[in-house]
């Protein structure tokens, strides 16, 4: 199997891993030359070394723009380097990790904040009052001013409120994760566009160099003729 020797690590790699310095963008080439000043346009390196310096170049660019990198930004850099997708369906992931208590809290919050609950509970209170005032002639087990009913309502509110707060706190956490995911997607899109512009500039400059070289050869041939 044919091999080549990397000018970065002086290690032999398969020829299929070979990347010429001429095809490397200037931003990455500058990072390589900081560590290896002898690395020139005629040098070569392997794909794994190129990926390492590509990730390092992105990290340095982000550090320069936003300061110290967070875990989210490191994930974005890694996803670009590994060609991975970072947009996730947060709802599906969370539904798979819910505990029994969290599922109950969600159902209680969903039912407690619906018109079904309001109408049903209003009818229950009306039925309670009618039974005690008219049917039992206000001499039943809970006469006016309905102390037992007030106790039931107080207990229900005391239990329902923290359960709903549990569901709301988890919803806020989900919103934070969704915002974080949106930020990561937007940051990756911005970096990908920047990389694309660099590639286009690199290709254009490369093409102009080739055209200038071809033109010089043509001029030399014309002068000889």
HUHU-V659584 format. One record per residue. N is the residue number from 1. PHI is phi as a letter, one per 30 degrees, with the letter a starting at -180 (999 if undefined). NEAR is the number of other C-alpha atoms within 12 Angstrom. Layout:
# HUHU-V659584
n: (N & N)
phi: (PHI & PHI)
near: (NEAR & NEAR)
This chain:
# HUHU-V659584
n: (1 & 2 & 3 & 4 & 5 & 6 & 7 & 8 & 9 & 10 & 11 & 12 & 13 & 14 & 15 & 16 & 17 & 18 & 19 & 20 & 21 & 22 & 23 & 24 & 25 & 26 & 27 & 28 & 29 & 30 & 31 & 32 & 33 & 34 & 35 & 36 & 37 & 38 & 39 & 40 & 41 & 42 & 43 & 44 & 45 & 46 & 47 & 48 & 49 & 50 & 51 & 52 & 53 & 54 & 55 & 56 & 57 & 58 & 59 & 60 & 61 & 62 & 63 & 64 & 65 & 66 & 67 & 68 & 69 & 70 & 71 & 72 & 73 & 74 & 75 & 76 & 77 & 78 & 79 & 80 & 81 & 82 & 83 & 84 & 85 & 86 & 87 & 88 & 89 & 90 & 91 & 92 & 93 & 94 & 95 & 96 & 97 & 98 & 99 & 100 & 101 & 102 & 103 & 104 & 105 & 106 & 107 & 108 & 109 & 110 & 111 & 112 & 113 & 114 & 115 & 116 & 117 & 118 & 119 & 120 & 121 & 122 & 123 & 124 & 125 & 126 & 127 & 128 & 129 & 130 & 131 & 132 & 133 & 134 & 135 & 136 & 137 & 138 & 139 & 140 & 141 & 142 & 143 & 144 & 145 & 146 & 147 & 148 & 149 & 150 & 151 & 152 & 153 & 154 & 155 & 156 & 157 & 158 & 159 & 160 & 161 & 162 & 163 & 164 & 165 & 166 & 167 & 168 & 169 & 170 & 171 & 172 & 173 & 174 & 175 & 176 & 177 & 178 & 179 & 180 & 181 & 182 & 183 & 184 & 185 & 186 & 187 & 188 & 189 & 190 & 191 & 192 & 193 & 194 & 195 & 196 & 197 & 198 & 199 & 200 & 201 & 202 & 203 & 204 & 205 & 206 & 207 & 208 & 209 & 210 & 211 & 212 & 213 & 214 & 215 & 216 & 217 & 218 & 219 & 220 & 221 & 222 & 223 & 224 & 225)
phi: (999 & d & b & b & c & d & d & c & c & h & c & d & b & e & d & d & c & d & b & d & d & d & c & c & d & d & d & d & d & d & d & d & d & d & d & b & e & d & d & b & d & c & d & b & a & c & d & d & d & d & d & d & d & d & d & d & d & d & d & d & d & d & d & d & d & c & j & d & d & d & d & d & d & d & d & d & d & d & d & d & d & c & h & c & c & c & d & c & d & d & d & d & d & d & d & d & c & d & d & d & d & d & d & d & d & d & d & d & d & d & d & d & c & c & d & e & d & d & d & d & d & d & d & d & d & d & d & d & d & d & d & d & d & c & d & c & h & h & b & d & d & b & d & e & c & h & d & d & d & d & d & d & d & d & d & d & d & d & d & d & e & d & d & d & d & e & d & d & d & d & d & d & d & d & d & d & d & d & d & d & d & d & d & d & d & d & d & d & d & d & d & d & d & d & d & d & d & d & d & d & d & d & d & d & d & d & d & d & d & d & d & d & d & d & d & d & d & d & d & d & d & d & d & d & d)
near: (8 & 11 & 16 & 23 & 21 & 28 & 29 & 34 & 21 & 16 & 18 & 20 & 24 & 18 & 18 & 16 & 22 & 28 & 28 & 27 & 30 & 23 & 28 & 38 & 31 & 27 & 28 & 32 & 35 & 24 & 27 & 33 & 22 & 17 & 16 & 19 & 15 & 18 & 26 & 22 & 21 & 16 & 27 & 33 & 39 & 30 & 24 & 22 & 30 & 30 & 26 & 24 & 32 & 30 & 31 & 27 & 31 & 35 & 31 & 23 & 25 & 25 & 17 & 12 & 14 & 14 & 12 & 15 & 19 & 17 & 14 & 24 & 33 & 25 & 28 & 35 & 39 & 27 & 26 & 32 & 28 & 17 & 15 & 15 & 19 & 28 & 23 & 18 & 16 & 22 & 17 & 11 & 14 & 20 & 16 & 13 & 13 & 17 & 14 & 12 & 16 & 24 & 21 & 19 & 27 & 27 & 21 & 25 & 26 & 20 & 20 & 26 & 19 & 14 & 12 & 13 & 17 & 14 & 15 & 15 & 21 & 15 & 14 & 17 & 20 & 17 & 16 & 28 & 28 & 20 & 21 & 24 & 20 & 16 & 16 & 16 & 15 & 18 & 16 & 20 & 19 & 23 & 22 & 21 & 17 & 23 & 17 & 19 & 23 & 18 & 14 & 19 & 19 & 14 & 14 & 18 & 16 & 14 & 18 & 25 & 20 & 18 & 26 & 28 & 22 & 23 & 28 & 22 & 18 & 25 & 21 & 14 & 17 & 21 & 17 & 15 & 22 & 22 & 18 & 24 & 25 & 22 & 21 & 29 & 26 & 19 & 28 & 31 & 21 & 19 & 28 & 21 & 15 & 20 & 27 & 15 & 17 & 21 & 20 & 18 & 19 & 23 & 19 & 16 & 18 & 20 & 16 & 14 & 15 & 14 & 14 & 14 & 14 & 14 & 14 & 14 & 14 & 14 & 13 & 12 & 11 & 10 & 9 & 8 & 7)
